Amino acid sequence: MTNRNVPRAEWYRFFEDFTRRHREELVSVTVVGEKLGAQHEARELPLNGIVADRFGRKLSIALGGATGANIDHPVEMPLRVWVEVDGRGNEIALEIESDNGLQTIVELPLAARRR
């Protein structure tokens, strides 16, 4: 597995493309912080999309389907975005680091089994 840092200037386009590749795949979202510990925001919900503003100051992760729960998880003041890729080139996770010390992790549990 390898991790790749996505430069801030590429976030808008990266998340458009990421959403196109993974729309409706089941993902899990966990928020990790020193005081917070690990908090599961969502488990295996369909990805509606991840959107970055053009200036890289805010991200939003939208999850859910027509028949289930819908979650909009904002990420304020993101600092860094990492994408984890397995040996076959499948994207298996994203990590978004915020200036408040929180890490938002988006896991694509089925991605490695697709190919």
MOPAC internal coordinates of N, CA, C and O (Angstrom, degrees):
PM7 1SCF
backbone

  N    0.0000 0     0.00 0     0.00 0    0    0    0
  C    1.4423 1     0.00 0     0.00 0    1    0    0
  C    1.5239 1   109.53 1     0.00 0    2    1    0
  O    1.2310 1   121.50 1   -33.23 1    3    2    1
  N    1.2994 1   114.74 1   146.77 1    3    2    1
  C    1.4563 1   120.24 1   177.71 1    5    3    2
  C    1.5290 1   109.30 1  -131.35 1    6    5    3
  O    1.2310 1   121.14 1   -27.87 1    7    6    5
  N    1.3075 1   115.43 1   152.13 1    7    6    5
  C    1.4581 1   122.20 1   175.34 1    9    7    6
  C    1.5184 1   108.28 1  -113.29 1   10    9    7
  O    1.2310 1   121.18 1   -43.09 1   11   10    9
  N    1.3317 1   115.34 1   136.91 1   11   10    9
  C    1.4567 1   119.90 1   178.59 1   13   11   10
  C    1.5170 1   108.58 1  -125.80 1   14   13   11
  O    1.2310 1   121.02 1   -51.16 1   15   14   13
  N    1.3139 1   115.65 1   128.84 1   15   14   13
  C    1.4515 1   121.46 1   175.83 1   17   15   14
  C    1.5303 1   107.84 1   -78.13 1   18   17   15
  O    1.2310 1   120.72 1   -51.70 1   19   18   17
  N    1.3187 1   116.22 1   128.30 1   19   18   17
  C    1.4657 1   121.27 1   177.52 1   21   19   18
  C    1.5290 1   107.14 1   -94.85 1   22   21   19
  O    1.2310 1   119.61 1   -65.25 1   23   22   21
  N    1.3265 1   118.36 1   114.75 1   23   22   21
  C    1.4751 1   120.69 1  -179.94 1   25   23   22
  C    1.5272 1   111.66 1   -59.71 1   26   25   23
  O    1.2310 1   120.89 1   -37.05 1   27   26   25
  N    1.3172 1   115.91 1   142.95 1   27   26   25
  C    1.4766 1   122.06 1  -178.03 1   29   27   26
  C    1.5302 1   111.90 1   -51.94 1   30   29   27
  O    1.2310 1   119.90 1   141.19 1   31   30   29
  N    1.3093 1   117.79 1   -38.81 1   31   30   29
  C    1.4623 1   121.51 1  -178.88 1   33   31   30
  C    1.5318 1   112.04 1   -62.70 1   34   33   31
  O    1.2310 1   119.80 1   160.72 1   35   34   33
  N    1.3221 1   117.99 1   -19.28 1   35   34   33
  C    1.4731 1   122.55 1  -178.53 1   37   35   34
  C    1.5204 1   113.22 1  -100.06 1   38   37   35
  O    1.2310 1   119.36 1   174.93 1   39   38   37
  N    1.3272 1   118.83 1    -5.07 1   39   38   37
  C    1.4624 1   120.82 1  -173.30 1   41   39   38
  C    1.5212 1   113.29 1   -56.81 1   42   41   39
  O    1.2310 1   120.23 1   130.96 1   43   42   41
  N    1.3097 1   117.16 1   -49.04 1   43   42   41
  C    1.4703 1   120.08 1  -175.85 1   45   43   42
  C    1.5267 1   110.23 1   -55.02 1   46   45   43
  O    1.2310 1   120.60 1   128.01 1   47   46   45
  N    1.3196 1   116.45 1   -51.99 1   47   46   45
  C    1.4706 1   121.49 1  -179.04 1   49   47   46
  C    1.5265 1   111.71 1   -68.87 1   50   49   47
  O    1.2310 1   120.46 1   138.66 1   51   50   49
  N    1.3489 1   116.72 1   -41.34 1   51   50   49
  C    1.4657 1   120.83 1   179.72 1   53   51   50
  C    1.5252 1   110.81 1   -57.11 1   54   53   51
  O    1.2310 1   119.96 1   132.41 1   55   54   53
  N    1.3417 1   117.68 1   -47.59 1   55   54   53
  C    1.4576 1   119.79 1  -177.43 1   57   55   54
  C    1.5263 1   112.42 1   -71.34 1   58   57   55
  O    1.2310 1   119.76 1   148.65 1   59   58   57
  N    1.3233 1   118.06 1   -31.35 1   59   58   57
  C    1.4734 1   119.71 1   172.22 1   61   59   58
  C    1.5263 1   109.92 1   -60.14 1   62   61   59
  O    1.2310 1   120.60 1   131.48 1   63   62   61
  N    1.3315 1   116.47 1   -48.52 1   63   62   61
  C    1.4669 1   121.28 1  -179.24 1   65   63   62
  C    1.5268 1   111.69 1   -67.61 1   66   65   63
  O    1.2310 1   120.32 1   137.96 1   67   66   65
  N    1.3421 1   117.00 1   -42.04 1   67   66   65
  C    1.4601 1   121.57 1   178.62 1   69   67   66
  C    1.5271 1   110.10 1   -59.03 1   70   69   67
  O    1.2310 1   120.56 1   135.04 1   71   70   69
  N    1.3264 1   116.53 1   -44.96 1   71   70   69
  C    1.4664 1   120.89 1   178.48 1   73   71   70
  C    1.5203 1   110.75 1   -61.44 1   74   73   71
  O    1.2310 1   119.84 1   136.26 1   75   74   73
  N    1.3025 1   117.91 1   -43.74 1   75   74   73
  C    1.4601 1   121.52 1   179.95 1   77   75   74
  C    1.5369 1   110.35 1   -60.78 1   78   77   75
  O    1.2310 1   120.39 1   138.93 1   79   78   77
  N    1.3392 1   116.85 1   -41.07 1   79   78   77
  C    1.4699 1   120.85 1  -179.09 1   81   79   78
  C    1.5237 1   113.01 1   -71.79 1   82   81   79
  O    1.2310 1   120.05 1   149.17 1   83   82   81
  N    1.3370 1   117.50 1   -30.83 1   83   82   81
  C    1.4687 1   119.89 1  -169.85 1   85   83   82
  C    1.5262 1   114.99 1  -120.70 1   86   85   83
  O    1.2310 1   120.12 1  -170.95 1   87   86   85
  N    1.3271 1   117.38 1     9.05 1   87   86   85
  C    1.4663 1   120.24 1   180.00 1   89   87   86
  C    1.5274 1   110.22 1   -53.77 1   90   89   87
  O    1.2310 1   121.36 1   -46.41 1   91   90   89
  N    1.3252 1   115.00 1   133.59 1   91   90   89
  C    1.4611 1   125.23 1   177.79 1   93   91   90
  C    1.5282 1   114.44 1    72.52 1   94   93   91
  O    1.2310 1   119.75 1  -178.24 1   95   94   93
  N    1.3270 1   118.09 1     1.76 1   95   94   93
  C    1.4680 1   119.19 1   171.95 1   97   95   94
  C    1.5154 1   108.34 1   -73.10 1   98   97   95
  O    1.2310 1   120.60 1   -30.65 1   99   98   97
  N    1.3121 1   116.47 1   149.35 1   99   98   97
  C    1.4533 1   121.03 1   178.14 1  101   99   98
  C    1.5208 1   109.14 1   -76.95 1  102  101   99
  O    1.2310 1   120.79 1   -54.14 1  103  102  101
  N    1.3286 1   116.10 1   125.86 1  103  102  101
  C    1.4593 1   121.44 1  -179.99 1  105  103  102
  C    1.5264 1   109.05 1  -129.33 1  106  105  103
  O    1.2310 1   121.34 1   -20.09 1  107  106  105
  N    1.3174 1   115.04 1   159.91 1  107  106  105
  C    1.4634 1   122.03 1   173.08 1  109  107  106
  C    1.5177 1   108.01 1  -120.40 1  110  109  107
  O    1.2310 1   120.87 1   -36.50 1  111  110  109
  N    1.3436 1   115.94 1   143.50 1  111  110  109
  C    1.4568 1   121.41 1  -179.73 1  113  111  110
  C    1.5249 1   108.42 1  -123.78 1  114  113  111
  O    1.2310 1   121.08 1   -52.58 1  115  114  113
  N    1.3307 1   115.53 1   127.42 1  115  114  113
  C    1.4591 1   122.62 1   178.48 1  117  115  114
  C    1.5186 1   108.51 1  -126.52 1  118  117  115
  O    1.2310 1   120.78 1   -42.41 1  119  118  117
  N    1.3334 1   116.11 1   137.59 1  119  118  117
  C    1.4532 1   121.60 1   175.97 1  121  119  118
  C    1.5271 1   106.95 1  -110.54 1  122  121  119
  O    1.2310 1   120.71 1   -51.22 1  123  122  121
  N    1.3437 1   116.25 1   128.78 1  123  122  121
  C    1.4585 1   121.99 1  -176.86 1  125  123  122
  C    1.5236 1   109.07 1  -122.42 1  126  125  123
  O    1.2310 1   121.17 1   -46.39 1  127  126  125
  N    1.3277 1   115.37 1   133.61 1  127  126  125
  C    1.4590 1   121.06 1   177.05 1  129  127  126
  C    1.5100 1   109.87 1  -149.54 1  130  129  127
  O    1.2310 1   120.86 1   -22.51 1  131  130  129
  N    1.3251 1   115.95 1   157.49 1  131  130  129
  C    1.4601 1   120.70 1  -177.82 1  133  131  130
  C    1.5264 1   111.55 1   -58.93 1  134  133  131
  O    1.2310 1   119.73 1   132.00 1  135  134  133
  N    1.3175 1   118.12 1   -48.00 1  135  134  133
  C    1.4673 1   121.75 1  -179.85 1  137  135  134
  C    1.5261 1   111.87 1   -82.74 1  138  137  135
  O    1.2310 1   120.76 1   150.29 1  139  138  137
  N    1.3091 1   116.15 1   -29.71 1  139  138  137
  C    1.4560 1   123.10 1  -174.69 1  141  139  138
  C    1.5235 1   113.41 1   -81.73 1  142  141  139
  O    1.2310 1   120.50 1   149.42 1  143  142  141
  N    1.3259 1   116.65 1   -30.58 1  143  142  141
  C    1.4594 1   120.01 1  -171.14 1  145  143  142
  C    1.5179 1   108.53 1    76.41 1  146  145  143
  O    1.2310 1   120.23 1    26.10 1  147  146  145
  N    1.3115 1   117.16 1  -153.90 1  147  146  145
  C    1.4727 1   121.87 1   178.20 1  149  147  146
  C    1.5263 1   109.13 1  -102.83 1  150  149  147
  O    1.2310 1   120.58 1   -59.90 1  151  150  149
  N    1.3202 1   116.49 1   120.10 1  151  150  149
  C    1.4586 1   122.48 1   179.76 1  153  151  150
  C    1.5256 1   109.03 1  -117.68 1  154  153  151
  O    1.2310 1   120.81 1   -56.16 1  155  154  153
  N    1.3332 1   116.05 1   123.84 1  155  154  153
  C    1.4654 1   120.24 1   179.17 1  157  155  154
  C    1.5277 1   108.58 1   -82.00 1  158  157  155
  O    1.2310 1   121.20 1   -65.44 1  159  158  157
  N    1.3090 1   115.31 1   114.56 1  159  158  157
  C    1.4637 1   121.86 1   178.97 1  161  159  158
  C    1.5292 1   110.32 1   -80.32 1  162  161  159
  O    1.2310 1   120.69 1   140.79 1  163  162  161
  N    1.3304 1   116.28 1   -39.21 1  163  162  161
  C    1.4620 1   121.36 1  -178.89 1  165  163  162
  C    1.5212 1   109.41 1  -157.45 1  166  165  163
  O    1.2310 1   121.12 1   -33.10 1  167  166  165
  N    1.3186 1   115.46 1   146.90 1  167  166  165
  C    1.4688 1   120.71 1   177.44 1  169  167  166
  C    1.5202 1   109.31 1  -126.51 1  170  169  167
  O    1.2310 1   121.82 1   -58.35 1  171  170  169
  N    1.3103 1   114.12 1   121.65 1  171  170  169
  C    1.4626 1   123.11 1   174.91 1  173  171  170
  C    1.5290 1   113.51 1    47.30 1  174  173  171
  O    1.2310 1   121.89 1  -121.65 1  175  174  173
  N    1.3227 1   113.99 1    58.35 1  175  174  173
  C    1.4604 1   121.36 1   172.12 1  177  175  174
  C    1.5220 1   108.67 1  -109.20 1  178  177  175
  O    1.2310 1   120.02 1   -29.19 1  179  178  177
  N    1.3293 1   117.56 1   150.81 1  179  178  177
  C    1.4660 1   119.70 1   178.43 1  181  179  178
  C    1.5275 1   111.73 1   -64.50 1  182  181  179
  O    1.2310 1   121.03 1   -42.39 1  183  182  181
  N    1.3179 1   115.64 1   137.61 1  183  182  181
  C    1.4582 1   121.76 1   176.38 1  185  183  182
  C    1.5192 1   109.18 1   -80.11 1  186  185  183
  O    1.2310 1   120.92 1   -59.70 1  187  186  185
  N    1.3300 1   115.84 1   120.30 1  187  186  185
  C    1.4643 1   120.29 1   173.09 1  189  187  186
  C    1.5136 1   110.41 1   -87.51 1  190  189  187
  O    1.2310 1   120.80 1   145.41 1  191  190  189
  N    1.3430 1   116.08 1   -34.59 1  191  190  189
  C    1.4453 1   118.79 1   178.32 1  193  191  190
  C    1.5158 1   112.84 1   163.82 1  194  193  191
  O    1.2310 1   121.60 1   -19.93 1  195  194  193
  N    1.3234 1   114.55 1   160.07 1  195  194  193
  C    1.4561 1   122.42 1   171.48 1  197  195  194
  C    1.5217 1   106.01 1  -124.12 1  198  197  195
  O    1.2310 1   121.14 1   -52.06 1  199  198  197
  N    1.3207 1   115.43 1   127.94 1  199  198  197
  C    1.4581 1   120.83 1  -174.86 1  201  199  198
  C    1.5242 1   108.89 1  -124.53 1  202  201  199
  O    1.2310 1   121.08 1   -45.85 1  203  202  201
  N    1.3227 1   115.53 1   134.15 1  203  202  201
  C    1.4637 1   122.14 1   173.81 1  205  203  202
  C    1.5176 1   107.69 1  -114.84 1  206  205  203
  O    1.2310 1   120.97 1   -40.05 1  207  206  205
  N    1.3383 1   115.76 1   139.95 1  207  206  205
  C    1.4623 1   116.21 1   172.65 1  209  207  206
  C    1.5292 1   108.05 1   -69.98 1  210  209  207
  O    1.2310 1   120.54 1   -18.25 1  211  210  209
  N    1.2864 1   116.58 1   161.75 1  211  210  209
  C    1.4723 1   120.75 1  -174.77 1  213  211  210
  C    1.5218 1   113.66 1   -66.23 1  214  213  211
  O    1.2310 1   120.22 1   165.86 1  215  214  213
  N    1.3307 1   117.19 1   -14.14 1  215  214  213
  C    1.4590 1   120.97 1  -178.72 1  217  215  214
  C    1.5222 1   112.55 1  -101.80 1  218  217  215
  O    1.2310 1   119.97 1   176.70 1  219  218  217
  N    1.3405 1   117.66 1    -3.30 1  219  218  217
  C    1.4512 1   120.94 1   178.20 1  221  219  218
  C    1.5140 1   114.81 1    71.58 1  222  221  219
  O    1.2310 1   120.21 1  -155.42 1  223  222  221
  N    1.3365 1   117.19 1    24.58 1  223  222  221
  C    1.4696 1   120.18 1  -179.90 1  225  223  222
  C    1.5172 1   112.80 1   -95.44 1  226  225  223
  O    1.2310 1   120.36 1   163.35 1  227  226  225
  N    1.3291 1   116.91 1   -16.65 1  227  226  225
  C    1.4561 1   120.34 1  -175.89 1  229  227  226
  C    1.5161 1   109.73 1  -150.74 1  230  229  227
  O    1.2310 1   121.48 1   -39.38 1  231  230  229
  N    1.3384 1   114.77 1   140.62 1  231  230  229
  C    1.4626 1   121.78 1   174.44 1  233  231  230
  C    1.5204 1   107.70 1  -125.05 1  234  233  231
  O    1.2310 1   120.73 1   -25.85 1  235  234  233
  N    1.3164 1   116.20 1   154.15 1  235  234  233
  C    1.4521 1   120.85 1   176.04 1  237  235  234
  C    1.5255 1   108.44 1  -139.17 1  238  237  235
  O    1.2310 1   121.07 1   -48.48 1  239  238  237
  N    1.3388 1   115.56 1   131.52 1  239  238  237
  C    1.4604 1   122.23 1   179.42 1  241  239  238
  C    1.5236 1   107.11 1  -110.89 1  242  241  239
  O    1.2310 1   120.28 1   -61.93 1  243  242  241
  N    1.3263 1   117.07 1   118.07 1  243  242  241
  C    1.4616 1   122.19 1  -179.02 1  245  243  242
  C    1.5215 1   109.23 1  -108.00 1  246  245  243
  O    1.2310 1   121.20 1   -52.18 1  247  246  245
  N    1.3314 1   115.31 1   127.82 1  247  246  245
  C    1.4612 1   122.34 1  -177.88 1  249  247  246
  C    1.5158 1   109.95 1  -130.41 1  250  249  247
  O    1.2310 1   120.90 1   -23.73 1  251  250  249
  N    1.3206 1   115.88 1   156.27 1  251  250  249
  C    1.4584 1   121.03 1   172.47 1  253  251  250
  C    1.5007 1   112.02 1   124.04 1  254  253  251
  O    1.2310 1   121.95 1    -9.04 1  255  254  253
  N    1.2999 1   113.86 1   170.96 1  255  254  253
  C    1.4586 1   119.84 1  -178.76 1  257  255  254
  C    1.5105 1   110.61 1  -132.03 1  258  257  255
  O    1.2310 1   121.36 1     1.36 1  259  258  257
  N    1.3088 1   115.00 1  -178.64 1  259  258  257
  C    1.4579 1   121.10 1  -177.07 1  261  259  258
  C    1.5271 1   111.76 1   -65.04 1  262  261  259
  O    1.2310 1   119.86 1   150.17 1  263  262  261
  N    1.3269 1   117.86 1   -29.83 1  263  262  261
  C    1.4605 1   119.79 1  -175.24 1  265  263  262
  C    1.5245 1   113.71 1  -106.36 1  266  265  263
  O    1.2310 1   119.85 1   175.51 1  267  266  265
  N    1.3232 1   117.89 1    -4.49 1  267  266  265
  C    1.4578 1   119.47 1  -175.31 1  269  267  266
  C    1.5098 1   113.09 1  -121.80 1  270  269  267
  O    1.2310 1   121.76 1    15.07 1  271  270  269
  N    1.3260 1   114.24 1  -164.93 1  271  270  269
  C    1.4611 1   121.63 1   179.94 1  273  271  270
  C    1.5279 1   110.33 1   -67.55 1  274  273  271
  O    1.2310 1   121.16 1   -35.47 1  275  274  273
  N    1.3143 1   115.38 1   144.53 1  275  274  273
  C    1.4601 1   121.67 1   175.11 1  277  275  274
  C    1.5224 1   108.30 1  -116.32 1  278  277  275
  O    1.2310 1   120.96 1   -48.89 1  279  278  277
  N    1.3185 1   115.78 1   131.11 1  279  278  277
  C    1.4555 1   121.58 1  -178.14 1  281  279  278
  C    1.5153 1   108.48 1  -127.97 1  282  281  279
  O    1.2310 1   121.10 1   -46.33 1  283  282  281
  N    1.3287 1   115.50 1   133.67 1  283  282  281
  C    1.4576 1   121.33 1   171.58 1  285  283  282
  C    1.5201 1   105.54 1  -117.66 1  286  285  283
  O    1.2310 1   120.96 1   -68.02 1  287  286  285
  N    1.3202 1   115.77 1   111.98 1  287  286  285
  C    1.4601 1   120.73 1  -177.06 1  289  287  286
  C    1.5286 1   108.93 1  -106.69 1  290  289  287
  O    1.2310 1   120.02 1   -74.32 1  291  290  289
  N    1.3513 1   117.56 1   105.68 1  291  290  289
  C    1.4660 1   119.38 1   177.46 1  293  291  290
  C    1.5276 1   110.91 1   -79.56 1  294  293  291
  O    1.2310 1   120.79 1   -33.68 1  295  294  293
  N    1.3207 1   116.09 1   146.32 1  295  294  293
  C    1.4678 1   122.23 1   173.71 1  297  295  294
  C    1.5231 1   105.38 1  -121.22 1  298  297  295
  O    1.2310 1   121.12 1   -74.26 1  299  298  297
  N    1.3272 1   115.47 1   105.74 1  299  298  297
  C    1.4541 1   121.01 1  -178.74 1  301  299  298
  C    1.5260 1   110.97 1   -83.09 1  302  301  299
  O    1.2310 1   120.35 1   -39.28 1  303  302  301
  N    1.2997 1   116.94 1   140.72 1  303  302  301
  C    1.4668 1   125.08 1   175.38 1  305  303  302
  C    1.5386 1   113.79 1    46.96 1  306  305  303
  O    1.2310 1   120.70 1  -122.32 1  307  306  305
  N    1.3279 1   116.27 1    57.68 1  307  306  305
  C    1.4689 1   118.82 1   177.34 1  309  307  306
  C    1.5336 1   110.75 1   -66.24 1  310  309  307
  O    1.2310 1   121.30 1   -35.77 1  311  310  309
  N    1.3195 1   115.12 1   144.23 1  311  310  309
  C    1.4679 1   120.57 1   179.26 1  313  311  310
  C    1.5205 1   112.38 1  -105.00 1  314  313  311
  O    1.2310 1   121.07 1   134.75 1  315  314  313
  N    1.3300 1   115.55 1   -45.25 1  315  314  313
  C    1.4621 1   121.01 1  -175.67 1  317  315  314
  C    1.5185 1   110.12 1  -141.43 1  318  317  315
  O    1.2310 1   121.47 1   -31.48 1  319  318  317
  N    1.3290 1   114.79 1   148.52 1  319  318  317
  C    1.4564 1   122.00 1   174.96 1  321  319  318
  C    1.5164 1   107.62 1  -127.00 1  322  321  319
  O    1.2310 1   121.21 1   -51.49 1  323  322  321
  N    1.3245 1   115.29 1   128.51 1  323  322  321
  C    1.4586 1   122.31 1   177.57 1  325  323  322
  C    1.5172 1   108.13 1  -120.13 1  326  325  323
  O    1.2310 1   120.39 1   -39.04 1  327  326  325
  N    1.3227 1   116.85 1   140.96 1  327  326  325
  C    1.4540 1   121.46 1   173.01 1  329  327  326
  C    1.5266 1   107.31 1  -117.38 1  330  329  327
  O    1.2310 1   121.08 1   -47.94 1  331  330  329
  N    1.3392 1   115.54 1   132.06 1  331  330  329
  C    1.4637 1   121.47 1   178.51 1  333  331  330
  C    1.5215 1   108.26 1  -100.47 1  334  333  331
  O    1.2310 1   121.24 1   -50.13 1  335  334  333
  N    1.3258 1   115.23 1   129.87 1  335  334  333
  C    1.4580 1   122.24 1  -176.16 1  337  335  334
  C    1.5208 1   108.10 1  -124.07 1  338  337  335
  O    1.2310 1   120.36 1   -44.21 1  339  338  337
  N    1.3433 1   116.91 1   135.79 1  339  338  337
  C    1.4580 1   119.44 1   178.54 1  341  339  338
  C    1.5288 1   110.55 1   -81.80 1  342  341  339
  O    1.2310 1   120.45 1    -0.32 1  343  342  341
  N    1.3163 1   116.74 1   179.68 1  343  342  341
  C    1.4594 1   122.53 1  -177.26 1  345  343  342
  C    1.5142 1   114.45 1   -62.98 1  346  345  343
  O    1.2310 1   120.05 1   161.72 1  347  346  345
  N    1.3192 1   117.51 1   -18.28 1  347  346  345
  C    1.4768 1   121.84 1   178.70 1  349  347  346
  C    1.5233 1   112.74 1   -94.06 1  350  349  347
  O    1.2310 1   120.65 1   178.76 1  351  350  349
  N    1.3351 1   116.36 1    -1.24 1  351  350  349
  C    1.4596 1   119.92 1  -179.66 1  353  351  350
  C    1.5154 1   114.37 1    91.55 1  354  353  351
  O    1.2310 1   119.82 1  -173.83 1  355  354  353
  N    1.3433 1   117.96 1     6.17 1  355  354  353
  C    1.4622 1   121.88 1   178.54 1  357  355  354
  C    1.5272 1   110.70 1   -80.22 1  358  357  355
  O    1.2310 1   120.58 1   -48.01 1  359  358  357
  N    1.3220 1   116.49 1   131.99 1  359  358  357
  C    1.4592 1   121.03 1   173.11 1  361  359  358
  C    1.5238 1   107.28 1   -72.74 1  362  361  359
  O    1.2310 1   120.44 1   -55.99 1  363  362  361
  N    1.3276 1   116.76 1   124.01 1  363  362  361
  C    1.4629 1   119.03 1  -177.37 1  365  363  362
  C    1.5325 1   112.98 1  -116.85 1  366  365  363
  O    1.2310 1   119.74 1   164.79 1  367  366  365
  N    1.3376 1   118.10 1   -15.21 1  367  366  365
  C    1.4645 1   119.93 1   178.53 1  369  367  366
  C    1.5188 1   110.86 1  -164.57 1  370  369  367
  O    1.2310 1   121.61 1   -24.21 1  371  370  369
  N    1.3284 1   114.52 1   155.79 1  371  370  369
  C    1.4608 1   123.06 1   170.88 1  373  371  370
  C    1.5111 1   107.39 1  -122.61 1  374  373  371
  O    1.2310 1   120.60 1   -35.53 1  375  374  373
  N    1.3188 1   116.46 1   144.47 1  375  374  373
  C    1.4535 1   121.00 1   170.99 1  377  375  374
  C    1.5174 1   107.81 1  -126.70 1  378  377  375
  O    1.2310 1   121.17 1   -54.10 1  379  378  377
  N    1.3209 1   115.37 1   125.90 1  379  378  377
  C    1.4548 1   121.42 1  -179.93 1  381  379  378
  C    1.5228 1   107.26 1  -115.66 1  382  381  379
  O    1.2310 1   120.52 1   -62.45 1  383  382  381
  N    1.3190 1   116.60 1   117.55 1  383  382  381
  C    1.4635 1   121.82 1   179.07 1  385  383  382
  C    1.5174 1   108.46 1   -96.74 1  386  385  383
  O    1.2310 1   120.79 1   -45.96 1  387  386  385
  N    1.3428 1   116.09 1   134.04 1  387  386  385
  C    1.4669 1   121.69 1   179.55 1  389  387  386
  C    1.5127 1   110.67 1  -109.15 1  390  389  387
  O    1.2310 1   120.88 1   -19.63 1  391  390  389
  N    1.3321 1   115.92 1   160.37 1  391  390  389
  C    1.4617 1   119.72 1  -179.50 1  393  391  390
  C    1.5249 1   112.73 1   -69.35 1  394  393  391
  O    1.2310 1   119.48 1   166.48 1  395  394  393
  N    1.3291 1   118.59 1   -13.52 1  395  394  393
  C    1.4601 1   121.82 1   178.13 1  397  395  394
  C    1.5342 1   112.35 1   -88.13 1  398  397  395
  O    1.2310 1   120.46 1  -173.21 1  399  398  397
  N    1.3366 1   116.73 1     6.79 1  399  398  397
  C    1.4595 1   121.09 1   177.40 1  401  399  398
  C    1.5173 1   114.66 1    89.88 1  402  401  399
  O    1.2310 1   119.81 1   176.76 1  403  402  401
  N    1.3187 1   117.97 1    -3.24 1  403  402  401
  C    1.4652 1   120.35 1   179.04 1  405  403  402
  C    1.5218 1   110.99 1   -84.86 1  406  405  403
  O    1.2310 1   121.38 1   -31.33 1  407  406  405
  N    1.3152 1   114.96 1   148.67 1  407  406  405
  C    1.4609 1   122.12 1   173.67 1  409  407  406
  C    1.5252 1   107.40 1  -119.38 1  410  409  407
  O    1.2310 1   120.76 1   -51.17 1  411  410  409
  N    1.3129 1   116.15 1   128.83 1  411  410  409
  C    1.4522 1   121.46 1   175.39 1  413  411  410
  C    1.5175 1   107.05 1  -106.56 1  414  413  411
  O    1.2310 1   120.88 1   -57.14 1  415  414  413
  N    1.3273 1   115.91 1   122.86 1  415  414  413
  C    1.4665 1   121.35 1  -177.32 1  417  415  414
  C    1.5213 1   108.71 1  -113.92 1  418  417  415
  O    1.2310 1   121.08 1   -54.68 1  419  418  417
  N    1.3191 1   115.53 1   125.32 1  419  418  417
  C    1.4559 1   122.79 1   176.94 1  421  419  418
  C    1.5220 1   106.52 1  -109.91 1  422  421  419
  O    1.2310 1   120.60 1   -63.67 1  423  422  421
  N    1.3360 1   116.46 1   116.33 1  423  422  421
  C    1.4636 1   120.99 1  -178.86 1  425  423  422
  C    1.5201 1   109.95 1  -106.40 1  426  425  423
  O    1.2310 1   121.51 1   -41.99 1  427  426  425
  N    1.3254 1   114.71 1   138.01 1  427  426  425
  C    1.4574 1   122.06 1   176.42 1  429  427  426
  C    1.5274 1   106.29 1  -109.29 1  430  429  427
  O    1.2310 1   119.73 1   -96.85 1  431  430  429
  N    1.3397 1   118.13 1    83.15 1  431  430  429
  C    1.4610 1   120.29 1  -170.81 1  433  431  430
  C    1.5159 1   115.50 1   -62.66 1  434  433  431
  O    1.2310 1   119.20 1   153.72 1  435  434  433
  N    1.3023 1   119.14 1   -26.28 1  435  434  433
  C    1.4561 1   120.78 1  -177.72 1  437  435  434
  C    1.5292 1   113.23 1   -95.48 1  438  437  435
  O    1.2310 1   120.12 1   172.99 1  439  438  437
  N    1.3161 1   117.38 1    -7.01 1  439  438  437
  C    1.4599 1   120.85 1  -173.73 1  441  439  438
  C    1.5209 1   112.50 1   -59.42 1  442  441  439
  O    1.2310 1   119.82 1   137.84 1  443  442  441
  N    1.3071 1   117.94 1   -42.16 1  443  442  441
  C    1.4678 1   120.71 1  -176.45 1  445  443  442
  C    1.5243 1   112.03 1   -68.10 1  446  445  443
  O    1.2310 1   119.95 1   159.53 1  447  446  445
  N    1.3322 1   117.70 1   -20.47 1  447  446  445
  C    1.4647 1   120.71 1  -178.15 1  449  447  446
  C    1.5208 1   113.27 1   -91.50 1  450  449  447
  O    1.2310 1   120.51 1   171.51 1  451  450  449
  N    1.3444 1   116.63 1    -8.49 1  451  450  449
  C    1.4690 1   120.17 1  -176.49 1  453  451  450
  C    1.5116 1   113.20 1   -67.78 1  454  453  451
  O    1.2310 1   119.98 1   143.81 1  455  454  453
  N    1.3263 1   117.63 1   -36.19 1  455  454  453
  C    1.4598 1   119.55 1  -171.62 1  457  455  454
  C    1.5009 1   111.58 1  -112.45 1  458  457  455
  O    1.2310 1   120.10 1   180.00 1  459  458  457

